[in-house]
Amino acid sequence: YTDLATRNPKSRLVVPARAFKAGENVRVRWELAGKTEVLRSLSFELSGTEVAKYRRGTDTVTERNTFLQQTIWQTSGQIIMRSGQFELRIPETSMHSFGADNNSIDWSLSVKGQIDNWPDLGETFPLLILPAAF
């Protein structure tokens, strides 16, 4: 399965900065390389996840809670474009990125593609979201 997935098309995202403020509009350009003709659908999703680590006895437990999962752009059909762009609006009222020893707020942009009779395309790119007033 893993060997087959390594032959999937590869995605590349181009964004204008390394970090974005909550409430900001961001133009994202994307490109696909490889055999894109095998794709039956393509979508981009913005996700916000709270991660908490704690001890239970002698074990360390990690819990993840996805508080936002939003489809930003999608297409399906026999012809999937090799490149394009879309505008992403960072939610203004959501928590910004945060990291500590045991807790974090992680933001990401995922590229998902369906491939018949093959492992699906799935790549995730981390995003750094700053507070709106920063």
N, C-alpha and C positions, 0 to 999 in steps of 0.2 A: 504494500500500500504506500509506504513512504517513498520507495523508489519510483513508483508511478507518479506520485505527486510532484517529485522533483522535475518532471518533464512538462508540468503545466506552464501556461503562459505566465510571464513575470510582469508585475505592475510597478510603475514608478509614479510617485506623486510629487508635484512641484508646488510649493507654497511660498508666498512672498517674505515670510519671516520665520524665526524659530519659535516664537511665542505669540499668543493672541490674547487680547482682552475679552472678558466676558461681554457679550452684547455686540461684538465686532462682526462685520461681514468679511469673509475671506474668500478670495477667488482661488480655487484649486484646479490646477491642470493635471491631467493624468495621461499616461501612455501605457500601452501593453506591448510586450515583445514576445515572440514565439508563435505557436500555432493557435492564433485567436479564433480560427474558424471552428474549433471544437466547442467553443462556448455557446450555450443556449440561453444564458441570461447573465447579466452583470449588474451589480449594485454596490453602492457606497453607503456605509452606515457610520454615524457618529455615536460613540458610546461613552458614558461616564460610569465609573465603577468605584465603589467604596471597598477598600481592602482592610481587614482587621485581623491581626495575629494575636493569639493569646495562648496561655498554657492551660492544659487540662491534665492534671497529674504530671506525668513526665513527658507528655506529648505536647508538641506545638501544633496548634490548629490554625488554619487560615480560612477565613470566610470572606466571600466576595458577594457583594450586593450591587447589581447593575441598576442604577437609579434613572438612567436615560439610555434608550436605544432608539435611534431615529434614522430612518432611511432618508438619505439626502438626495440620491439620484439612482434611477434604475432603468434598465431596458431589457427587452427579451426579443427573441426571434432568431432567424437564421443568420442575419448579418449583424455582427457586433463590431462597433467602431474600434479602431486601434488607438484612438486618442480623442480627447475632448476636454471640456472644462465645466465646472459648476460652481455656484456660489454657496458657501457654507455660512450659516449664521450661528455663532457661538451663543448658546442660551445666556441671557443677561442675568437671570435670577438663580442660576445654578452655582454650586460651589466650585471655586477655582482649583487648580491642581495643588496638591499638598502631599508632603512626604515626611514621615517621622519613623522612628524605629519600629513601631508596631501598627501604625495606621497610615493609610494613604488614600488620596482621591486621584484616580488615574483616568485620563481622557485618551481616546484613540479614534482613529479613522480606519475602518476596515473595508477591504475590497473583497467581494464575494462573487464567485462565478460558478454557475452550474454546468457540469460536463456530463453528458450521458455515458453510462457504463465506465466511469473513471472517477478517481478522487476529485472532488470539487476544488476550485481555486479558493483560497482563503489566506489573505495576508493582512496583517494589522500593523498600523503605523502609530506610534505614540504622539500625542499632542501635549504641549505645555500651555495651559490656560491661566492667565493672570487675572487678579481681581479687576472688576470694572473700573474702580477708581485709581488703579495703579498707574 
